[in-house]
Amino acid sequence: MGLVGSILTLPFAPVKGIGWVLETVVRAAEDEYYDPAPVQEALVNLERARTEGRVDEEEFAQREEELLRRLEEISAHRLQQGA
């Protein structure tokens, strides 16, 4: 794009900037949502709570199943993204 094209599209620069900011925010939110580290840490803490007697077997099984499903969701997303 030459000088004339740059001048003609100059009024749209704020819109492009807002679009870039939104893409960056969405990417950061997805990275955080699909990070397996907090889920793995929650599994470790859950096992510790069961070992210390703070969680009974029924509650442990229920929460463990939820966390493992979340890890499967994260793995599927990462495979889909090619990461």
ROROPA-174649 format. One record per residue (C-alpha): residue in one letter; chain; x, y, z. Coordinates in steps of 0.1 Angstrom, whole numbers, plus 5000, padded with zeros to 4 digits. Example, Ala and Ser with C-alpha at 12.3 -4.5 7.8 and 13.67 -1.06 7.14 Angstrom:
<sites>
{site 'a', 'A', {5123, 4955, 5078}}
{site 's', 'A', {5137, 4989, 5071}}
</sites>
This chain:
<sites>
{site 'm', 'A', {5000, 5000, 5000}}
{site 'g', 'A', {5014, 5033, 4990}}
{site 'l', 'A', {5012, 5068, 5005}}
{site 'v', 'A', {4978, 5075, 4991}}
{site 'g', 'A', {4964, 5042, 5005}}
{site 's', 'A', {4979, 5049, 5039}}
{site 'i', 'A', {4963, 5083, 5040}}
{site 'l', 'A', {4929, 5070, 5029}}
{site 't', 'A', {4929, 5043, 5055}}
{site 'l', 'A', {4942, 5065, 5083}}
{site 'p', 'A', {4907, 5072, 5097}}
{site 'f', 'A', {4903, 5035, 5103}}
{site 'a', 'A', {4935, 5032, 5124}}
{site 'p', 'A', {4917, 5033, 5158}}
{site 'v', 'A', {4893, 5005, 5147}}
{site 'k', 'A', {4923, 4984, 5137}}
{site 'g', 'A', {4939, 4991, 5170}}
{site 'i', 'A', {4908, 4981, 5190}}
{site 'g', 'A', {4906, 4949, 5170}}
{site 'w', 'A', {4943, 4941, 5178}}
{site 'v', 'A', {4937, 4948, 5215}}
{site 'l', 'A', {4906, 4925, 5215}}
{site 'e', 'A', {4925, 4897, 5198}}
{site 't', 'A', {4953, 4900, 5223}}
{site 'v', 'A', {4929, 4899, 5252}}
{site 'v', 'A', {4910, 4869, 5239}}
{site 'r', 'A', {4943, 4851, 5232}}
{site 'a', 'A', {4956, 4858, 5267}}
{site 'a', 'A', {4922, 4846, 5283}}
{site 'e', 'A', {4923, 4814, 5262}}
{site 'd', 'A', {4959, 4808, 5272}}
{site 'e', 'A', {4950, 4811, 5309}}
{site 'y', 'A', {4918, 4791, 5306}}
{site 'y', 'A', {4935, 4762, 5288}}
{site 'd', 'A', {4966, 4761, 5310}}
{site 'p', 'A', {4968, 4727, 5326}}
{site 'a', 'A', {4990, 4737, 5355}}
{site 'p', 'A', {4962, 4750, 5379}}
{site 'v', 'A', {4942, 4718, 5372}}
{site 'q', 'A', {4972, 4696, 5380}}
{site 'e', 'A', {4978, 4716, 5411}}
{site 'a', 'A', {4942, 4712, 5422}}
{site 'l', 'A', {4945, 4674, 5417}}
{site 'v', 'A', {4976, 4674, 5439}}
{site 'n', 'A', {4959, 4695, 5466}}
{site 'l', 'A', {4928, 4672, 5464}}
{site 'e', 'A', {4950, 4641, 5469}}
{site 'r', 'A', {4967, 4659, 5499}}
{site 'a', 'A', {4933, 4667, 5514}}
{site 'r', 'A', {4921, 4631, 5510}}
{site 't', 'A', {4953, 4618, 5526}}
{site 'e', 'A', {4949, 4643, 5555}}
{site 'g', 'A', {4913, 4632, 5560}}
{site 'r', 'A', {4898, 4666, 5550}}
{site 'v', 'A', {4879, 4651, 5521}}
{site 'd', 'A', {4860, 4618, 5522}}
{site 'e', 'A', {4862, 4593, 5494}}
{site 'e', 'A', {4829, 4602, 5478}}
{site 'e', 'A', {4837, 4639, 5475}}
{site 'f', 'A', {4873, 4630, 5464}}
{site 'a', 'A', {4859, 4608, 5436}}
{site 'q', 'A', {4835, 4635, 5424}}
{site 'r', 'A', {4860, 4663, 5424}}
{site 'e', 'A', {4887, 4641, 5408}}
{site 'e', 'A', {4864, 4632, 5380}}
{site 'e', 'A', {4856, 4669, 5373}}
{site 'l', 'A', {4893, 4678, 5373}}
{site 'l', 'A', {4902, 4649, 5350}}
{site 'r', 'A', {4874, 4659, 5326}}
{site 'r', 'A', {4888, 4694, 5326}}
{site 'l', 'A', {4923, 4680, 5318}}
{site 'e', 'A', {4908, 4661, 5289}}
{site 'e', 'A', {4892, 4692, 5276}}
{site 'i', 'A', {4925, 4711, 5278}}
{site 's', 'A', {4943, 4682, 5260}}
{site 'a', 'A', {4917, 4681, 5232}}
{site 'h', 'A', {4919, 4719, 5228}}
{site 'r', 'A', {4957, 4718, 5226}}
{site 'l', 'A', {4956, 4690, 5200}}
{site 'q', 'A', {4931, 4710, 5180}}
{site 'q', 'A', {4953, 4740, 5181}}
{site 'g', 'A', {4984, 4720, 5172}}
{site 'a', 'A', {5003, 4730, 5203}}
</sites>
